[in-house]
Amino acid sequence: MTTVGRILSLPILALLSTSSLLCQQAPAKAQATPGRSRTMTLNFGPTDSNPGGKAAVEKLLQAMGGAEKVNAVKSLRQTVAAVRQGQHIELEQTIVYPNQQAQRTRMAEGSILLVTTPRDAFMVRGSLVENIPQSQRDGMDLALKHDPINVLQHLNDPKYVFVANGQQLVGGVEATIVDVEANGVPTRWWIAGDGKLLQERYSDLQSSGTSTQTMVYSDWKSFGGLEYPTKYVLLGGGGQPQMTMTLTSMEVNPDVSPKLFERPASQ
C-alpha cells in the first residue's frame, strides 16, 4: 500500500505534502543547493524583497480576506476528495500552526493516519504504529513552512523574502511570478492581478530524492471570511494532470484536542 503524507498542503500546505506522497512517479532530478542537505532545491538567491514582489503578495493577502482574517487563523480542519489515476482518496487534515498536523487518508486499501509535531512523527495503519520515515517528515515539515497562510502571517518578517520575477500567462490569465523564500524554504507563486494564487511550484523531499511539483489552484470560496481555493490539480513534469483534488469542507479555528497529536500505544 502506498504510504501517504502535503498537505495538502491544504489548506494548500497539506495538499502539497499529500499529493507528492500519493503520486507514484519517477521524481525529476533537481540540482542540489550547495552547502545544504535535504532541503528544498528551488534556490532563487535574493535575500531582500523587491517592491513588485511585496505588492503582489499584499494583493494575495487581500484576496484571502485581508490581514485580520489571515492573522487570526490558528488552526484549520479540512476534508478533501482526490482522484489519482482513477483511484478515489478521501483526506481529513487538521493543522495547528505553526508546527502540528494530523492527516487521515482513506483509500480502497485501508486508512492511514499521519501525525507530525516538533516532538514526534508517526503513522497509524490498523493496529500498527510506526515512525514516519525522516524524508517524509522533513517534507511535511517544509510544506507546512511554505504554506501560504503561514507565509502571509510572516509578511513583514525579514526572514521571508518576496521577489517579483516577471509576468506569465496561467490558464489565459496574466500573473506575476513571485519567488518566495519562507525562512530558507523556497517556492514560486503565480499571482493574478486580482490577488488570487493561480499556481505554485515547489520542491518536495521524497525517500528517493527531491522532485519539483506544480499545483494549479481555482474555484475560490469563502470559509467564514477566509477566501480559499477549492480546486487543485497536480501537474507532472510534462504539464499533464496527475491528480485532482477538491476541498469539500474547511473549518477555521476549530476546537482541536491535544490527544490528536499523541502517539497511541501499539496494539
C-alpha positions in Angstrom: 0.0 0.0 0.0 1.3 3.4 -0.9 2.5 5.5 2.1 0.6 8.8 2.1 1.8 12.0 3.6 1.4 17.6 1.6 -1.0 18.9 2.9 -2.4 19.4 1.1 -0.5 21.2 1.7 -4.2 22.2 2.4 -5.1 24.1 3.4 -2.9 24.3 0.5 0.0 23.1 2.5 -1.5 19.8 3.4 -2.4 19.0 -0.1 1.1 19.8 -1.3 2.6 17.2 1.0 -0.2 14.7 0.4 0.0 15.0 -3.4 3.7 14.3 -3.6 3.4 11.2 -1.4 0.4 9.9 -3.2 1.8 10.2 -6.7 3.9 7.2 -7.8 6.0 9.0 -10.3 9.7 9.0 -11.1 11.0 12.2 -9.4 12.5 14.8 -11.7 16.1 15.3 -10.8 16.8 18.7 -9.5 20.1 20.4 -8.6 21.1 20.3 -5.0 21.7 23.5 -3.2 25.4 23.9 -2.4 26.2 23.7 1.3 22.8 22.2 2.2 21.5 18.8 2.7 17.9 17.5 2.3 16.4 20.9 1.6 14.1 22.5 -1.0 16.0 22.8 -4.3 14.3 25.9 -5.8 17.0 28.3 -4.7 16.4 31.8 -6.0 19.2 33.7 -4.4 18.0 37.2 -3.5 18.0 38.0 0.2 15.8 41.1 0.0 12.3 41.6 -1.2 11.6 43.9 -4.2 8.6 46.3 -4.5 6.9 44.2 -7.1 7.1 41.0 -5.0 5.8 42.7 -1.9 3.0 44.3 -3.9 1.8 41.0 -5.4 1.9 39.2 -2.1 0.0 42.1 -0.5 -2.7 41.5 -3.2 -2.8 37.8 -2.3 -3.3 38.7 1.4 -6.2 40.9 0.5 -7.7 38.2 -1.8 -7.6 35.7 1.0 -9.7 38.1 3.2 -7.2 40.6 4.5 -4.6 40.7 7.3 -7.1 40.5 10.1 -8.7 37.3 8.8 -5.4 35.6 7.8 -3.6 36.5 11.0 -6.5 35.2 13.1 -6.0 31.7 11.7 -4.6 29.4 14.5 -5.9 26.1 13.2 -7.7 24.5 10.3 -9.6 21.4 9.7 -10.4 20.3 6.1 -11.7 17.4 4.1 -10.5 16.7 0.5 -11.7 14.4 -2.2 -8.9 13.4 -4.5 -8.6 11.3 -7.7 -5.4 9.8 -8.9 -5.3 7.5 -11.9 -8.9 6.6 -11.3 -8.4 5.9 -7.6 -10.6 7.8 -5.2 -9.0 9.0 -2.0 -10.5 10.8 1.0 -8.4 13.1 3.2 -9.1 14.7 6.5 -6.5 17.2 7.7 -6.1 19.1 10.9 -3.3 21.8 11.2 -2.4 23.7 14.3 0.0 26.5 13.3 2.9 26.7 13.2 4.1 23.1 13.5 1.5 20.4 14.2 -0.5 18.5 11.6 -2.6 15.3 11.5 -3.9 13.7 8.4 -6.1 10.7 7.9 -6.2 9.2 4.4 -8.8 6.7 3.3 -8.3 4.6 0.2 -9.7 1.3 -1.0 -6.7 -0.5 0.6 -7.4 1.0 4.0 -6.8 4.0 6.2 -3.6 5.7 7.3 -3.2 8.4 10.0 0.0 10.6 9.8 0.9 13.0 12.6 3.9 15.3 12.9 4.8 17.6 15.7 8.1 19.2 16.9 8.4 16.2 19.3 7.2 13.3 17.3 6.2 11.9 13.8 4.3 8.7 13.4 1.8 6.9 11.3 -1.0 4.5 12.3 -2.2 1.7 9.9 -4.8 -0.5 11.5 -3.2 -1.6 14.8 0.3 -0.8 13.7 2.0 2.3 15.0 5.4 3.2 13.4 7.7 6.2 12.9 7.3 8.3 9.7 10.5 8.0 7.6 12.7 11.0 8.1 12.5 12.1 4.5 8.7 12.2 4.7 8.7 14.0 8.0 11.1 16.6 6.5 8.8 17.0 3.5 5.7 17.5 5.6 7.5 20.0 7.9 8.8 22.0 5.0 5.4 22.0 3.3 3.9 23.5 6.4 6.6 26.1 6.5 5.8 27.4 3.0 2.0 27.1 3.3 0.5 30.4 2.1 -1.2 31.1 5.4 2.0 30.7 7.3 3.9 32.8 4.8 1.3 35.6 4.8 1.4 35.7 8.6 5.1 36.5 8.3 4.7 39.1 5.5 6.9 41.6 7.4 9.4 39.1 8.8 12.8 39.8 7.3 13.4 36.0 7.1 10.6 35.9 4.4 11.7 37.3 1.0 9.3 38.1 -1.9 10.8 38.8 -5.4 8.7 39.6 -8.5 10.3 37.9 -11.5 8.2 38.9 -14.5 4.8 38.1 -15.9 3.4 34.9 -17.3 0.0 33.6 -18.5 -1.6 30.8 -16.4 -4.7 29.4 -17.9 -5.1 32.5 -20.1 -4.7 34.9 -17.1 -1.7 37.1 -16.7 0.1 36.5 -13.4 3.1 38.0 -11.6 5.7 35.4 -10.9 6.9 35.8 -7.3 9.9 33.9 -5.9 9.4 33.3 -2.2 11.9 32.3 0.4 10.0 31.3 3.5 12.7 31.4 6.2 15.0 29.4 4.0 12.3 27.3 2.2 11.8 28.4 -1.4 8.7 28.2 -3.5 7.4 30.1 -6.6 3.9 31.6 -6.8 2.0 32.9 -9.8 -0.4 35.6 -8.5 -3.1 37.1 -10.7 -3.9 40.8 -10.9 -6.9 40.3 -8.5 -4.5 38.8 -6.0 -5.6 35.2 -6.3 -2.9 32.5 -6.3 -3.2 30.6 -9.6 -0.2 28.3 -9.4 2.6 27.2 -7.2 5.9 25.4 -7.9 7.9 23.9 -5.1 10.4 21.2 -4.4 9.4 18.1 -2.4 11.5 15.7 -0.4 11.0 12.0 -1.0 12.7 8.9 0.1 14.2 8.6 -3.4 15.4 12.2 -3.6 14.0 15.6 -4.4 11.4 16.4 -7.1 9.7 19.6 -8.3 5.9 19.8 -8.2 3.5 22.2 -9.8 0.0 22.8 -8.3 -2.7 24.8 -10.1 -5.5 26.4 -7.9 -9.0 27.6 -8.8 -12.6 28.0 -7.7 -12.2 30.2 -4.7 -14.8 30.2 -1.9 -15.3 31.8 1.5 -14.9 30.0 4.7 -16.0 32.3 7.5 -14.5 35.2 5.6 -11.2 33.4 4.8 -11.1 33.1 1.0 -9.6 29.9 -0.3 -9.2 27.9 -3.5 -11.1 24.6 -3.5 -9.9 23.0 -6.7 -6.3 21.7 -7.1 -4.6 20.0 -10.0 -1.1 18.5 -9.6 0.8 18.6 -12.8 3.5 16.2 -13.9 6.8 17.1 -15.5 5.2 17.3 -18.9 2.4 19.5 -17.7 -0.2 16.7 -17.7 -2.6 16.4 -14.7 -1.6 13.6 -12.3 -4.1 14.2 -9.6 -7.1 16.4 -9.0 -8.4 17.4 -5.6 -11.5 19.2 -4.3 -11.7 20.9 -0.9 -15.1 19.8 0.3 -15.2 21.5 3.7 -12.9 23.6 5.9 -13.3 24.9 9.5 -11.3 27.9 10.6 -10.1 27.7 14.2 -12.0 24.5 15.3 -11.6 23.0 18.7 -8.7 20.6 18.4 -8.0 18.0 21.2 -4.3 17.7 22.1 -4.8 13.9 22.1 -5.0 14.0 18.3 -1.2 14.6 18.3 -0.4 11.9 20.9 1.1 8.6 19.8 -1.2 5.7 20.6 0.2 2.6 22.3 0.9 -0.2 19.8 -1.7 -2.9 20.0 
